[in-house]
Amino acid sequence: MSNSSGSYMLNDILYICRDKGIFEVVGKEKTKDLIKAIMDLGNKHDCNDYEILHGIGEEIGICH
């Protein structure tokens, strides 16, 4: 069983970053680096990759 609440919290953080324009400021490569770091953090806490990227992964060109 994964940590769904943690996964969706990380998903919310990604949406906040998008809405605040952070991804546009840092550019595509650093955005991918940030998301990979968030995914690694989530994996250390038994989070689910699909839930972390749900909806936003496709928007920013990263799949689980």
N, C-alpha and C positions, 0 to 999 in steps of 0.2 A: 504494500500500500504506500503510495507516495504522499508527500506533504503538499496536498492541493492548495491549502491556504497560503503557504509560502510561495508556491508556483504562481498563483494568481496575484499575489502581492508584487512579485518581480515583474509580472506582465503589466500591472498598473504603473510601475515605475518606468517601464519602457514607453508607455503611452504618455506619461508626464514629460519625459525627455523629448518625445516627438512634438507634443503640444507646445512646449517651451522653446522649440526651435533648436535644441541642442544638436540634433543630428545634422541639421543644415550647417551649423557653425563649424562643427568638427570635421565634416566631410564623410564620404562613404567608407573609406578604409578604417578611420578611427571609430566610426559608428560600429562597424563589424567587430573591431577589437573590443569595444566596450560590451557589446552583446555577448561575445564569446566569454569575456570575464564574468559577466552576470550569469551565464549558463554554467560555467565552472563552479561558481559560488553556489548556485542552486543545486547542482549535482552533489556537492558536499553536504547538503542539508536534505537529501532525499526528495528533491523537487523533480517535477516532470517537464522534460524539454517541450513537449507539445503544449502544455498549459502555459509555460513561460512565454512562448512565441505565439500563442493563440491570437489570430487576427492580425497582429502587427508584424509577424515574421514575413508574411507575404508582401505587406506594404513596403518593407525596407529591403526585400530581396534576400532574406535568410530563411532557410527551411530547417525544420527540426530533423 
